[in-house]
């Protein structure tokens, strides 16, 4: 691909030895390669953004907290035991 892209410069360097059809074809190939590269770059950007957006869209409900905050069970048991121990003394 690099050889095709550089063929315009190579043919232009030959100046009078190059023919117009070869220069035109090299220029056409170079412009089409640049067009495909631009389309491919935009496609990469769109696919990356769509993938990230869809992952966040589906992962958001999984990461959201749906339950209320409560105290752990051992805190209630420790309070009952401390209250009973204080009564004994």
N, C-alpha and C positions, 0 to 999 in steps of 0.2 A: 504494500500500500504506500509506503514511503517513496518508493521508486516512481510510482504513478503520480503521486502528488508533486514530486520534484521534476517531473518530465517537462513541465511548462518552462521552468527556468533553464533546464538543460537545452531544450530546443531553441529558446531565445538566445542562449549563449553562442549557438552555432550561426546565428544571424542569417547570412545569405545562403547557407547550406540547408537550412530548414525550409520545409514547404508550408504553405498556409493551412492545408488540411490537417497536418500533424499538430500544428500549433492550436488550431481550433479544437481538435479532439482532446488534446491535453488540457486546454482551458475548460472544455465542457466537463471532462472527468473531474477536474479539480473543483469546479463549482458544485457539481453533484455530490462529491465527497463532503464538501463543507456543509451543504444543505442536509445531508443525512446525519452528519455529526451534530448539527444544531437540533434536529428532530430527536435524535437519540438522547442528547443532553436534557432536553425538556421532558422527554418520557421518563428518564431516570428521576428527575425532580418530582414529577407528578406521582410516580409509583411510590417513591419514598414517603411523600407526604400522605398519600392515601393509606399506605400500610400503617404508618404511625398513628394516624387518626382512627383507623379501624381498631387497632390494638387498644388504644385509650378508650374508645367507645365501648368495647366489650369488657375491658378490665375494670372500668370505673365501678360498676355495680358489685364486682367481686371485692374491691378494696374498700367500699363504703361500709361504715359501721352502722348496723341496723339495731343494735341492742342498747338498752340504757345501762348506765354505770351502776354497779352494785358493789357492796363490800364482799370480800372473800369470806368463805365459810369459817375459816380458822379464827377470824376476829370475833365473831359471835360466840364461839366456843370458849375463847380465852376470856371474854368478858363475863361469861357465866361462871367459869371456874374462879376467876378473881373475886367475883361477888360472893360466891359460896365460901371461899377461903377467908374473906374478911369477916364474915358472920361467925365463923367458927372461933376466931381469935377474939 
